[in-house]
Amino acid sequence: MKVLISAGGTGGHINPGLAIANIILKNAPDSEILFVGTPKGMENDLVRKAGYELRHVEISGIRRSLSPSNIKTAIQVLTSPVKAKKIIKEFRPDIVIGTGGYACWPSLTAARKMGIPTVLHEANAIPGVAVKQLCGKVDLLMTNFEHTAKEFADRQRTMHVGMPMRGEFEGISKEEARKKLGIADKYSHVILSFGGSLGAPMVNRASIEVMKNYTAKHPEVIHYHSSGSREYENMMKEYTEAGLAEAKNIDLAPYIYDMSLKMAAADVVISRAGAMTIAELARLGAVSILIPSPNVTADHQYKNAKLLEDKGATIIIREDEFDGHNVSDTVEKLLSDDALRKSMSESIGKFYDANTSKKIFSEIEKLVLNSKK
């Protein structure tokens, strides 16, 4: 099977694409996979590090404010499918898969016109602009959240499958993770906080407050925090000014490379509310405090998190609600209430579908086989 995967821009679109690629190779090891992205997105790092070939198509998103860049984007809307068509002709894929965002629009548009089967996966609760434009044109729209599938009128071409996952998040218990981290007998509770690979100032600020108000006063608790590479210097300055430099139970780093282990070990996770993060939390049954980013299209992180909160699966604290104490107060409440954590863990675990990988590969294989009849 030859598969072209179009994924780019942010990790929220790229990581599901990489997960789908891994699912395909696990089930059909002889498959050839080519990624198509943009010249400047995170895919240039993530896709190549994962060992896949990456080709480029020039496309960018429309800005909501009046901007000269929208003129450039308008031109790219006309020219990018032509470049995508050339790549498709050279690679000759059996199927083209997109994972949302503007980066996948040219490839799916070109593939559709060429009569090649197309699949689109929407990770977020609220579909983005590109997904809304493409949903009635692709052969199958897969969704992460069951609620999202109900938003589309064409139910025959829409299917709830869940979120494709990276393999390292599969099948690891809290006890096993703590043993591997070497903390099984050292700490009674584990806190994990992070705001993404680049960092999120508000998550860093909230984490400093938790460290000051709670972690530093509880040596029996260990707190792992990733500041993000872009925010590490600022975080270290605030960390030192807060008098936390001598704390032996705080592990501060620009990036956490063993995220699956630390998330599995955690009693409380503080993070943004991206779709992939939520899927990982659900897979591990992790108890969380989510601080949705307000700087995303259609406030989709809040809407992702709200689906969980409505089921008792997380606690949301919005950026404009942060008062310097409510995050640390919530951490203290959760760590002192075993029954509440158990209930939240069970609730978020219901958002994980153990059959996601099987569903995704089955539908891809079905479309490819049908196209060859």
SVG drawing of the C-alpha trace seen along z (x, -y; Angstrom):
<svg xmlns="http://www.w3.org/2000/svg" viewBox="-27 -45 46 51">
<polyline fill="none" stroke="black" stroke-width="0.4" points="0.0,0.0 1.3,-3.5 0.0,-6.2 0.4,-9.9 -0.2,-11.7 -0.7,-15.4 0.0,-16.9 1.6,-20.1 1.7,-23.3 1.4,-22.3 2.1,-19.1 -1.7,-18.8 -2.0,-17.9 1.4,-16.3 1.4,-13.7 -1.9,-12.1 -0.5,-11.8 2.6,-10.1 0.4,-7.8 -1.6,-6.8 1.6,-6.1 2.7,-3.8 -0.7,-2.1 -0.4,-1.4 3.1,0.0 2.2,2.2 -0.6,3.8 1.0,3.6 4.8,3.6 5.5,3.4 3.6,0.1 5.3,-3.0 4.5,-6.3 5.2,-9.9 4.4,-13.0 3.5,-16.3 3.7,-19.5 4.7,-23.1 8.3,-24.5 8.1,-26.2 6.0,-24.1 7.0,-21.7 6.6,-18.8 10.1,-19.6 11.5,-18.4 8.9,-15.9 8.3,-14.0 12.0,-13.7 12.9,-12.6 10.3,-9.9 12.2,-8.6 9.7,-9.5 10.3,-11.4 8.7,-14.9 7.7,-16.9 6.5,-20.5 3.6,-22.5 3.3,-26.3 0.1,-27.0 -0.8,-29.2 -3.8,-29.9 -6.2,-32.9 -5.8,-35.5 -9.0,-36.8 -7.8,-40.4 -7.1,-42.4 -3.6,-41.4 -1.5,-41.5 -0.6,-37.9 -4.2,-37.0 -3.4,-38.0 -0.5,-35.6 -2.7,-32.9 -5.4,-33.5 -2.7,-33.0 -1.5,-29.8 -5.1,-28.5 -5.0,-28.5 -1.4,-27.2 -0.9,-24.8 -3.2,-22.0 -1.2,-22.1 2.1,-21.4 0.3,-18.7 -1.0,-17.1 2.6,-16.9 3.8,-15.2 0.8,-12.8 1.6,-11.9 5.2,-11.1 4.4,-9.1 1.2,-7.4 -0.5,-6.8 -3.3,-4.3 -4.9,-6.7 -4.3,-10.3 -4.9,-11.0 -5.1,-14.5 -5.1,-15.3 -6.8,-18.7 -5.4,-22.2 -4.7,-24.3 -1.6,-22.1 -3.7,-19.2 -6.1,-21.2 -4.0,-21.2 -3.2,-17.4 -6.8,-16.3 -8.2,-18.7 -5.8,-17.4 -6.4,-13.8 -10.1,-14.1 -9.9,-15.6 -7.6,-12.8 -10.1,-10.1 -7.8,-8.8 -9.5,-7.7 -9.3,-10.4 -9.6,-10.3 -9.6,-13.2 -9.1,-12.9 -10.4,-15.7 -8.8,-15.6 -10.7,-18.6 -14.2,-18.8 -15.0,-21.7 -13.9,-21.3 -11.5,-23.8 -11.9,-25.8 -10.1,-23.3 -12.1,-20.4 -15.4,-22.3 -14.4,-22.9 -13.3,-19.4 -15.8,-17.3 -18.3,-16.9 -15.7,-16.1 -13.5,-13.4 -14.5,-9.7 -14.4,-9.4 -14.2,-11.9 -12.9,-10.3 -13.4,-12.1 -11.7,-11.9 -14.7,-12.9 -18.1,-11.1 -19.8,-14.5 -17.9,-15.9 -19.2,-13.1 -22.8,-14.2 -22.0,-17.7 -21.9,-16.6 -24.9,-16.0 -23.4,-13.3 -23.4,-10.5 -22.5,-7.8 -19.1,-9.5 -18.5,-10.3 -17.2,-7.9 -16.1,-8.3 -12.8,-6.4 -11.0,-8.2 -7.5,-9.5 -4.6,-7.5 -2.0,-7.2 1.8,-7.0 2.9,-3.5 4.8,-4.6 1.5,-5.5 0.2,-2.0 -0.1,0.3 1.9,-1.2 0.7,-1.3 1.3,-3.9 3.4,-1.5 5.5,-0.4 6.1,-4.0 7.3,-5.0 9.6,-2.0 11.2,-3.0 11.6,-6.6 13.2,-5.4 10.7,-7.1 8.5,-4.2 9.5,-4.3 10.6,-8.0 7.4,-10.0 3.8,-9.6 2.4,-11.7 3.5,-12.9 2.6,-16.2 3.3,-16.8 2.9,-20.1 3.7,-21.2 2.5,-23.6 3.8,-22.1 7.2,-21.8 7.6,-25.6 6.0,-26.4 3.0,-28.3 3.6,-31.3 0.3,-30.9 0.9,-27.2 4.4,-28.1 3.0,-30.9 0.4,-28.5 3.1,-25.9 5.3,-28.3 2.3,-29.1 1.8,-25.4 5.5,-24.9 5.5,-27.9 2.1,-27.3 2.1,-23.5 5.1,-21.4 7.8,-23.2 5.8,-22.7 5.4,-18.9 8.7,-17.1 6.8,-13.8 5.6,-15.1 7.7,-15.3 6.8,-17.8 8.0,-17.4 7.6,-20.5 8.5,-21.2 8.7,-24.9 9.1,-24.6 12.3,-25.5 11.2,-29.0 10.1,-29.9 12.9,-28.1 15.0,-31.2 12.0,-33.2 10.8,-30.2 14.2,-29.8 14.3,-33.5 10.8,-33.3 11.7,-30.0 14.8,-31.4 13.1,-34.7 10.4,-32.6 13.0,-31.0 12.6,-27.5 16.1,-26.8 16.9,-24.8 13.8,-22.6 14.9,-19.0 11.4,-17.7 11.0,-19.8 12.4,-18.7 12.4,-21.6 13.4,-21.0 12.9,-22.8 11.4,-19.6 10.3,-16.2 11.5,-13.3 9.9,-10.5 6.5,-12.1 4.6,-8.8 6.4,-7.6 5.9,-10.8 2.2,-11.1 1.6,-7.5 3.3,-8.1 1.4,-11.3 -1.5,-11.7 -2.3,-15.2 -1.4,-16.6 -1.6,-20.3 -1.6,-21.1 -3.2,-22.8 -6.2,-21.0 -4.9,-20.0 -6.7,-17.0 -3.5,-14.8 -2.9,-15.6 -6.5,-14.8 -6.2,-11.5 -3.0,-10.6 -4.6,-11.5 -7.6,-9.4 -5.5,-6.4 -3.7,-6.6 -6.7,-7.5 -4.8,-10.5 -6.4,-13.1 -6.0,-16.6 -6.4,-20.3 -6.7,-21.8 -5.8,-25.4 -7.1,-25.8 -5.2,-28.1 -7.4,-31.1 -5.2,-31.8 -6.6,-29.0 -9.2,-29.0 -12.8,-29.0 -11.6,-28.5 -11.4,-24.8 -9.2,-23.8 -11.8,-25.0 -14.5,-23.1 -12.3,-20.0 -11.9,-20.3 -15.6,-21.1 -16.6,-17.7 -14.5,-16.1 -15.5,-18.5 -19.2,-17.9 -18.6,-14.2 -16.6,-14.8 -13.4,-13.8 -11.3,-17.0 -11.2,-20.4 -10.9,-23.5 -9.3,-26.7 -9.4,-29.3 -6.6,-31.9 -8.8,-34.8 -9.8,-32.9 -6.3,-32.4 -5.7,-34.3 -2.4,-32.9 -4.0,-30.4 -6.8,-28.5 -4.5,-26.1 -2.5,-25.2 -5.7,-25.0 -7.1,-22.6 -4.0,-20.5 -4.2,-20.3 -7.9,-19.3 -7.2,-16.5 -4.2,-15.1 -6.1,-15.0 -9.2,-13.2 -8.5,-9.7 -12.2,-9.1 -12.4,-12.2 -9.2,-11.2 -10.5,-7.7 -13.8,-9.0 -12.1,-11.4 -9.7,-8.7 -12.6,-6.4 -14.5,-9.2 -11.6,-10.2 -10.8,-6.6 -14.2,-6.3 -12.9,-8.7 -10.3,-6.2 -11.3,-3.7 -9.1,-0.6 -10.2,0.2 -9.1,-3.0 -6.1,-1.6 -8.1,1.3 -10.9,-1.0 -8.5,-3.4 -6.6,-0.7 -9.7,1.2 -11.4,-1.8 -8.2,-2.8 -7.7,0.8 -11.4,0.9 -11.2,-2.3 -8.0,-1.1 -9.5,2.3 -12.8,0.8 -10.9,-1.6 -9.1,1.2 -12.3,3.2"/>
</svg>
